[in-house]
Amino acid sequence: MLIRKGVKIPMPQTVLIADDVVLDRIAGEGVVIYPGCRIFGEKTLIMPGAKLGHDGPVTVEDCQIGTDVELKGGVFQRSVFLEKVTMGYGAQVRAGCILEEEAKGGHTVGLKQTILFPFVTLGSLINFCDCFMAGGTSRTNHSEVGSSYIHFNYTPNQDKATPTLIGDVPRGVMLNQPPIFLGGQGGIVGPVRVEYGTVIAAGVVHRKDAFGKGKLLLGHAPVNRATMHYPGMYRNVKYRVINNINYIANLMALKQWYIGVRSPFFKTDSMGEMLYAGVLEKLEMALNERIKRFKTLAEKMPESAAEYRKVMKTKADDTILRQKQALFDRWQDLEALFTRYRGYEGDASRREPFLEKIANLIKEKGCNYLPVIRSLDKTWSAKGTKWLQGIVDTINQEAFELLPSYKVK
């Protein structure tokens, strides 16, 4: 059936299409499935022009693959790839990833619960799980991660409450921010935040928030000493809590961007609507993952406080102890706050004029996402950013009202 509808399968006897795959969700025009590919899942979607397995076998499981996407080799599970995304040989893209238009990865790239905005480019031999990255304005002016880079997302205390925000949603969606460069043979120890325009030099393992545009970070002098490690103690949880809350707030802002701004660009045909549904599903997966990991951290706080008292004795900092207890005591309230704001649209007086502007630009320029967004002038981009930043700020503010000892002064 697929060959009859126009799919090119040079050696069909080597290709496995599982029984649960809905063939109507695979387009015919321009689709190529090379030898050795395996396709599973009733939610799998393959749109026109997609090419699978040019450099080696590809396994796809419940992914939504947009127009002109090239997955050249590897395993791709429960993730979504928008127009003209390219991933090289040996990729492992696990559940919960969203790769937006023209994002690109070299060979042997590992992703999980990762969101890449348009044009973001990853080199080769990279492990980049549990993070968000934006920045850049075009295919020739883009944020980049150098080869052999790692986002360290698993701690010695065995938790993954470590999401890193490289750029942010409210400004990043406007496609007008300076690119971010993470030099090869380096890494980031999550959770941190990195500002637009930042350059982290090759070979540096970065461990702190990087604020201030245009900074070149050359790392720190090596510390040649050893100290005791006390599993589960968490000497300081403040920055972890702040960055987890902010990351979740950014995901909620991104969800509203898709619902309010991006949805018309998908709803031009039935396959576009399926692709849109796939993105919303991945955003919900991302939110669920981050809240689950944050909850695990909160539940460890009584044990952490006890270990901290035991180790520090009279040197124990009362502020740190209060912060740990507060996170544990107020977790249910914090989780309820996240649930309540999952559908928060932000200030209508900011949202509605911006959506009207987008609708008018679609009428003028056609229903093509990148040209429409890049045609916004500085005034309208700032208005859209203000709407989305309002969502982020509101969630942060209410969270810190529950946790006043964490509030940034």
HELIX and SHEET records of a PDB file:
HELIX    1   1 PRO A   12  THR A   14  5                                   3    
HELIX    2   2 LEU A   23  ARG A   25  5                                   3    
HELIX    3   3 VAL A  169  GLY A  172  1                                   4    
HELIX    4   4 LYS A  238  TRP A  257  1                                  20    
HELIX    5   5 TYR A  258  ARG A  262  3                                   5    
HELIX    6   6 SER A  263  PHE A  266  1                                   4    
HELIX    7   7 SER A  270  GLU A  299  1                                  30    
HELIX    8   8 MET A  301  MET A  312  1                                  12    
HELIX    9   9 LYS A  313  LYS A  315  5                                   3    
HELIX   10  10 ASP A  318  ASP A  329  1                                  12    
HELIX   11  11 TRP A  331  ARG A  340  1                                  10    
HELIX   12  12 TYR A  341  GLY A  343  5                                   3    
HELIX   13  13 ALA A  348  LYS A  365  1                                  18    
HELIX   14  14 TYR A  369  ARG A  374  1                                   6    
HELIX   15  15 LYS A  378  LEU A  402  1                                  25    
HELIX   16  16 PRO A  404  TYR A  406  5                                   3    
SHEET    1   A 7 LEU A  16  ILE A  17  0                                        
SHEET    2   A 7 ARG A  38  PHE A  40  1                                        
SHEET    3   A 7 VAL A  58  GLU A  61  1                                        
SHEET    4   A 7 GLY A  74  GLN A  77  1                                        
SHEET    5   A 7 ALA A  91  VAL A  93  1                                        
SHEET    6   A 7 VAL A 109  LEU A 111  1                                        
SHEET    7   A 7 ILE A 126  ASN A 127  1                                        
SHEET    1   B10 VAL A  32  ILE A  33  0                                        
SHEET    2   B10 LYS A  51  LEU A  52  1                                        
SHEET    3   B10 GLU A  70  LEU A  71  1                                        
SHEET    4   B10 THR A  86  MET A  87  1                                        
SHEET    5   B10 LYS A 104  GLY A 105  1                                        
SHEET    6   B10 THR A 121  LEU A 122  1                                        
SHEET    7   B10 GLU A 144  VAL A 145  1                                        
SHEET    8   B10 PHE A 181  LEU A 182  1                                        
SHEET    9   B10 VAL A 199  ILE A 200  1                                        
SHEET   10   B10 LEU A 216  LEU A 217  1                                        
SHEET    1   C 8 LEU A  45  ILE A  46  0                                        
SHEET    2   C 8 GLN A  64  ILE A  65  1                                        
SHEET    3   C 8 VAL A  80  PHE A  81  1                                        
SHEET    4   C 8 ILE A  98  LEU A  99  1                                        
SHEET    5   C 8 ILE A 115  LEU A 116  1                                        
SHEET    6   C 8 CYS A 131  MET A 133  1                                        
SHEET    7   C 8 THR A 164  ILE A 166  1                                        
SHEET    8   C 8 ARG A 193  VAL A 194  1                                        
SHEET    1   D 2 GLY A 136  SER A 138  0                                        
SHEET    2   D 2 ASN A 141  HIS A 142 -1                                        
SHEET    1   E 3 ILE A 150  PHE A 152  0                                        
SHEET    2   E 3 GLY A 187  VAL A 189  1                                        
SHEET    3   E 3 VAL A 205  HIS A 206  1                                        
END                                                                             
